[in-house]
């Protein structure tokens, strides 16, 4: 049992971190930033949301960095190398730390790319640095596979995809879910049974769709839906488009 912003934080099986509280908390959910390829207005937008909603807890839904140079897919020869991308991403992460010094962050497919490359190369985990160390994060940041606040689950969402993926995540986890990962759509879906009402919230993304890292998407009509989400007491969620 630890503390996060004065609230008890319990670490459970299956990579679950749960805020233990009877208070109905306001949560700001920050979707995929993919540093250094974030939207140029992302910092301004997030600072505005912090001022407007004064969240009790901030959750980063993952893919805070891109690591395009470490991708297992074909690499764009015009892209910067791994070192230059990493240094540029770190510079932007430090700007984010200044706005949000205390964040619960979801593990995700892009931020974990370095670990996946090391795993494929056969390096044991004891030889690797953790997220906080290699991302030079403050002590208030921590990474978890699943985060639960007010009986609502926060995950990256890479176990599903597309508009139906939100419903799949809610069904599989049997609770309200807030996620990122699906760049091309965002919003909130509610459903109810005789016993309870739940929602699925896709918080969109905060990427720069014109960045070189997303050039592969030029042939598709669907583009990144840019914004973030506010969740109140685990009972209601709102997608906030960038304005």
C-alpha positions in Angstrom: 0.0 0.0 0.0 1.4 3.4 -1.0 0.1 6.9 -1.5 -0.7 8.9 -4.6 -1.7 12.6 -4.1 -2.8 11.8 -0.6 -5.0 8.8 -1.7 -4.1 5.2 -0.8 -2.8 3.2 -3.7 -3.0 -0.5 -3.6 -1.0 -2.8 -5.9 -2.8 -5.9 -6.8 -2.4 -9.0 -9.0 -2.3 -8.7 -12.8 -0.6 -5.4 -12.7 -3.6 -3.6 -11.2 -3.0 -0.3 -9.2 -6.2 0.8 -7.4 -6.9 4.1 -5.7 -8.7 3.2 -2.4 -11.2 6.0 -1.6 -14.9 6.6 -1.0 -14.6 10.1 -2.5 -15.9 10.6 -6.0 -12.7 11.8 -7.8 -12.3 14.0 -10.9 -9.8 12.3 -13.2 -8.1 13.8 -16.3 -7.3 11.1 -18.8 -4.5 12.0 -21.2 -4.4 9.9 -24.3 -1.6 9.0 -26.7 0.9 11.8 -27.1 3.6 9.9 -29.0 6.4 12.3 -28.2 8.2 13.8 -30.0 5.3 13.7 -32.5 2.6 15.3 -30.4 0.2 18.0 -31.5 1.9 21.4 -31.3 -1.0 22.6 -29.0 -1.0 19.6 -26.7 0.8 21.3 -23.8 -1.5 24.4 -24.0 -4.6 22.3 -24.2 -3.6 20.1 -21.2 -2.7 23.1 -19.1 -6.1 24.6 -19.9 -7.9 21.4 -18.8 -5.9 21.3 -15.6 -7.0 24.9 -14.8 -10.6 24.4 -15.8 -11.3 21.0 -14.2 -8.8 20.9 -11.3 -8.5 17.1 -11.5 -7.9 15.1 -8.3 -6.0 12.4 -10.3 -4.2 12.5 -13.7 -4.0 9.3 -15.6 -1.8 9.0 -18.8 -3.3 6.3 -20.9 0.0 5.3 -22.5 2.0 5.8 -25.7 3.4 8.9 -24.1 6.4 8.3 -26.4 6.5 6.8 -29.9 9.9 5.1 -30.3 9.3 4.9 -34.1 13.0 4.1 -34.6 12.5 0.8 -32.5 9.4 -0.3 -34.5 9.2 -3.9 -35.8 7.5 -2.5 -38.9 9.3 -1.2 -41.9 11.1 2.0 -40.9 10.8 5.2 -42.8 14.3 6.1 -44.0 13.6 9.8 -43.5 12.9 9.4 -39.8 15.5 10.4 -37.2 17.5 7.7 -35.5 16.8 6.2 -32.2 19.1 8.4 -30.1 17.8 11.7 -31.6 14.1 10.6 -31.3 14.7 9.6 -27.7 16.3 12.9 -26.8 13.6 14.9 -28.5 10.9 12.8 -26.7 12.6 13.3 -23.3 12.7 17.1 -23.8 8.9 17.0 -24.3 8.3 14.6 -21.4 10.1 17.1 -19.1 7.6 19.8 -20.2 4.8 17.4 -19.3 6.3 16.7 -15.9 6.3 20.4 -15.1 2.6 20.6 -15.8 1.7 17.3 -14.1 4.3 16.1 -11.5 2.1 13.3 -10.2 0.6 10.9 -12.8 -0.5 7.3 -12.9 0.5 6.0 -16.3 -0.7 2.9 -18.2 1.9 0.6 -19.8 1.5 0.6 -23.6 2.7 -0.9 -26.8 4.8 2.1 -28.0 6.5 3.1 -24.7 7.4 -0.6 -24.1 9.1 -0.9 -27.5 12.6 -0.8 -25.9 11.7 -3.7 -23.6 10.3 -5.7 -26.5 13.4 -5.2 -28.5 15.5 -6.3 -25.5 13.3 -9.3 -25.0 13.7 -10.4 -28.6 17.4 -10.0 -28.2 17.4 -12.2 -25.1 18.3 -9.6 -22.5 17.0 -10.4 -19.0 14.9 -7.8 -17.2 17.6 -7.4 -14.5 19.8 -5.7 -17.2 17.2 -3.1 -18.1 16.2 0.3 -16.6 12.6 0.9 -15.5 10.2 3.4 -17.0 10.8 6.1 -14.4 14.6 5.9 -14.9 14.8 5.9 -18.7 12.1 8.5 -19.1 13.7 10.6 -16.3 10.3 10.9 -14.6 9.7 12.5 -11.1 8.8 10.3 -8.2 5.1 11.2 -8.6 5.0 9.2 -11.8 4.4 5.4 -11.8 3.5 2.9 -14.5 0.9 0.1 -14.2 -0.8 -2.3 -16.6 -4.3 -1.5 -15.2 -5.4 1.4 -13.0 -8.7 1.4 -11.1 -10.3 4.6 -9.7 -13.9 4.7 -8.4 -14.6 1.2 -9.9 -13.6 2.5 -13.4 -10.7 0.9 -15.3 -8.0 2.8 -17.1 -5.9 0.9 -19.6 -4.1 1.7 -22.8 -6.4 -0.5 -24.9 -4.1 -2.3 -27.3 -6.0 -5.6 -26.7 -8.7 -4.2 -29.1 -9.2 -1.8 -31.9 -11.8 0.2 -33.8 -15.1 1.7 -32.8 -16.3 -1.8 -31.6 -13.2 -2.2 -29.5 -14.4 0.1 -26.8 -17.5 -2.2 -26.3 -15.1 -5.2 -26.3 -13.0 -3.8 -23.5 -16.0 -3.0 -21.4 -17.5 -6.5 -22.0 -14.2 -8.3 -21.2 -13.4 -6.3 -18.1 -17.1 -6.2 -16.9 -16.7 -2.6 -15.7 -16.5 1.0 -17.1 -13.3 1.5 -19.1 -11.3 4.5 -20.2 -8.7 3.9 -22.9 -6.5 5.4 -25.6 -4.7 3.6 -28.4 -7.5 4.0 -31.1 -6.5 7.3 -32.7 -9.2 7.6 -35.3 -12.2 7.8 -33.1 -13.2 9.1 -29.6 -16.2 9.5 -27.4 -18.3 7.8 -24.7 -20.7 4.9 -25.0 -23.1 4.0 -22.1 -24.9 0.7 -21.6 -27.0 -0.7 -18.8 -28.5 -3.9 -17.4 -31.1 -4.4 -14.6 -28.1 -4.3 -12.2 -25.8 -1.5 -13.2 -24.8 1.1 -15.8 -21.3 1.2 -17.3 -19.6 3.2 -20.0 -16.7 2.9 -22.4 -14.7 6.0 -23.1 -12.2 6.4 -25.9 -10.1 9.4 -25.0 -8.8 9.9 -28.5 -5.2 11.1 -29.0 -3.0 14.1 -28.9 -0.8 13.4 -31.9 0.3 15.7 -34.8 -1.3 13.9 -37.7 1.1 15.7 -40.0 4.2 14.4 -38.3 6.5 12.1 -40.2 5.8 9.2 -37.8 2.1 9.1 -39.0 2.8 9.5 -42.7 1.7 5.9 -43.2 -1.9 7.2 -42.5 -2.0 9.5 -45.5 -3.9 7.0 -47.6 -6.7 6.7 -45.0 -9.6 9.1 -44.6 -9.8 8.6 -40.9 -7.4 10.8 -38.9 -6.5 11.2 -35.3 -9.4 12.5 -33.1 -7.6 15.0 -30.9 -8.6 15.7 -27.3 -8.7 14.2 -23.8 -11.3 12.9 -21.3 -12.7 14.0 -17.9 -14.2 11.3 -15.7 -16.3 12.2 -12.6 -16.6 9.7 -9.8 -16.3 6.7 -12.1 -19.9 7.3 -13.2 -19.7 9.8 -16.0 -17.1 10.5 -18.7 -16.7 13.3 -21.2 -14.5 13.5 -24.3 -13.2 17.0 -24.6 -12.1 17.9 -28.1 -9.1 20.1 -28.5 -10.2 23.7 -28.7 
